[in-house]
Amino acid sequence: MIATAVLLSEQEYNTLHMIALQTGKSEDDLLRQAVKQLLTQFQLADRRPLLRQARGMWRERTDLPDWKSLRQEFDRTESLSL
Protein backbone atom coordinates (compact mmCIF):
# COMPACT_ATOMS: atom_id res chain seq x y z
CA MET A 1 0.00 0.00 0.00
CA ILE A 2 1.00 3.57 -0.56
CA ALA A 3 0.63 6.07 2.26
CA THR A 4 -0.93 9.43 1.49
CA ALA A 5 -2.03 12.44 3.49
CA VAL A 6 -5.62 13.66 3.45
CA LEU A 7 -6.52 17.09 4.74
CA LEU A 8 -9.90 17.18 6.46
CA SER A 9 -11.76 20.01 8.08
CA GLU A 10 -12.30 19.70 11.81
CA GLN A 11 -15.95 18.84 11.23
CA GLU A 12 -15.05 16.16 8.65
CA TYR A 13 -12.49 14.63 11.01
CA ASN A 14 -14.89 14.64 13.96
CA THR A 15 -17.62 13.02 11.87
CA LEU A 16 -15.19 10.42 10.54
CA HIS A 17 -14.04 9.71 14.10
CA MET A 18 -17.64 9.26 15.29
CA ILE A 19 -18.41 6.88 12.41
CA ALA A 20 -15.28 4.90 13.28
CA LEU A 21 -16.42 4.58 16.89
CA GLN A 22 -19.94 3.55 15.85
CA THR A 23 -18.83 0.97 13.29
CA GLY A 24 -15.76 -0.35 15.07
CA LYS A 25 -13.68 0.33 11.96
CA SER A 26 -10.57 2.44 11.88
CA GLU A 27 -10.60 5.85 10.25
CA ASP A 28 -8.10 4.53 7.71
CA ASP A 29 -10.44 1.66 6.82
CA LEU A 30 -13.34 4.07 6.38
CA LEU A 31 -11.28 6.32 4.11
CA ARG A 32 -10.11 3.35 2.02
CA GLN A 33 -13.72 2.17 1.73
CA ALA A 34 -14.84 5.64 0.61
CA VAL A 35 -12.06 5.86 -2.00
CA LYS A 36 -12.89 2.37 -3.29
CA GLN A 37 -16.57 3.31 -3.61
CA LEU A 38 -15.69 6.50 -5.49
CA LEU A 39 -13.37 4.64 -7.88
CA THR A 40 -16.01 1.99 -8.55
CA GLN A 41 -18.57 4.69 -9.28
CA PHE A 42 -16.28 6.33 -11.84
CA GLN A 43 -15.32 3.02 -13.45
CA LEU A 44 -19.01 2.25 -14.00
CA ALA A 45 -19.57 5.73 -15.40
CA ASP A 46 -16.62 5.28 -17.79
CA ARG A 47 -18.04 1.96 -19.05
CA ARG A 48 -21.45 3.34 -20.02
CA PRO A 49 -20.27 5.21 -23.16
CA LEU A 50 -18.32 2.14 -24.25
CA LEU A 51 -21.34 -0.09 -23.77
CA ARG A 52 -23.50 2.36 -25.71
CA GLN A 53 -20.97 2.32 -28.57
CA ALA A 54 -20.98 -1.49 -28.63
CA ARG A 55 -24.77 -1.73 -28.70
CA GLY A 56 -25.93 -3.32 -31.93
CA MET A 57 -22.44 -4.11 -33.18
CA TRP A 58 -23.50 -7.62 -34.29
CA ARG A 59 -26.70 -6.41 -35.94
CA GLU A 60 -25.35 -6.50 -39.51
CA ARG A 61 -23.33 -9.72 -39.17
CA THR A 62 -24.43 -12.56 -41.38
CA ASP A 63 -21.85 -15.15 -40.30
CA LEU A 64 -23.53 -15.92 -36.97
CA PRO A 65 -26.12 -18.69 -36.55
CA ASP A 66 -29.57 -17.66 -35.44
CA TRP A 67 -30.57 -18.13 -31.78
CA LYS A 68 -33.01 -20.92 -32.59
CA SER A 69 -30.22 -23.02 -34.15
CA LEU A 70 -27.92 -22.34 -31.24
CA ARG A 71 -30.60 -23.31 -28.75
CA GLN A 72 -31.40 -26.55 -30.61
CA GLU A 73 -27.72 -27.47 -30.62
CA PHE A 74 -27.48 -26.78 -26.90
CA ASP A 75 -30.60 -28.85 -26.21
CA ARG A 76 -29.16 -31.76 -28.23
CA THR A 77 -25.85 -31.61 -26.36
CA GLU A 78 -27.64 -31.35 -23.01
CA SER A 79 -29.83 -34.39 -23.68
CA LEU A 80 -26.81 -36.49 -24.80
CA SER A 81 -24.96 -35.81 -21.55
CA LEU A 82 -27.87 -36.91 -19.38
TAKA-V701274 format. One record per residue. N is the residue number from 0. RES is the residue in three letters. OMEGA is omega in radians with two decimals (999 if undefined). Layout:
N_RES_OMEGA ; N_RES_OMEGA
This chain:
0_MET_3.11 ; 1_ILE_3.11 ; 2_ALA_3.09 ; 3_THR_3.12 ; 4_ALA_3.10 ; 5_VAL_3.11 ; 6_LEU_3.13 ; 7_LEU_3.01 ; 8_SER_3.14 ; 9_GLU_3.14 ; 10_GLN_3.11 ; 11_GLU_3.14 ; 12_TYR_-3.14 ; 13_ASN_3.12 ; 14_THR_3.10 ; 15_LEU_3.13 ; 16_HIS_3.13 ; 17_MET_3.11 ; 18_ILE_3.11 ; 19_ALA_3.12 ; 20_LEU_-3.11 ; 21_GLN_-3.06 ; 22_THR_-3.09 ; 23_GLY_3.10 ; 24_LYS_3.09 ; 25_SER_3.09 ; 26_GLU_3.10 ; 27_ASP_3.12 ; 28_ASP_3.13 ; 29_LEU_3.12 ; 30_LEU_3.10 ; 31_ARG_3.12 ; 32_GLN_3.13 ; 33_ALA_3.12 ; 34_VAL_3.13 ; 35_LYS_3.13 ; 36_GLN_3.12 ; 37_LEU_3.13 ; 38_LEU_3.10 ; 39_THR_3.13 ; 40_GLN_-3.13 ; 41_PHE_3.09 ; 42_GLN_3.10 ; 43_LEU_3.13 ; 44_ALA_3.13 ; 45_ASP_-3.11 ; 46_ARG_-3.07 ; 47_ARG_3.11 ; 48_PRO_3.12 ; 49_LEU_3.11 ; 50_LEU_3.11 ; 51_ARG_3.10 ; 52_GLN_-3.09 ; 53_ALA_-3.10 ; 54_ARG_3.08 ; 55_GLY_-3.05 ; 56_MET_3.11 ; 57_TRP_-3.03 ; 58_ARG_-3.05 ; 59_GLU_-3.10 ; 60_ARG_-3.14 ; 61_THR_-3.10 ; 62_ASP_-3.11 ; 63_LEU_3.08 ; 64_PRO_3.11 ; 65_ASP_-3.06 ; 66_TRP_-3.12 ; 67_LYS_3.10 ; 68_SER_3.11 ; 69_LEU_-3.12 ; 70_ARG_3.12 ; 71_GLN_3.11 ; 72_GLU_3.11 ; 73_PHE_3.14 ; 74_ASP_3.11 ; 75_ARG_-3.13 ; 76_THR_-3.14 ; 77_GLU_-3.10 ; 78_SER_3.11 ; 79_LEU_-3.09 ; 80_SER_3.14 ; 81_LEU_999
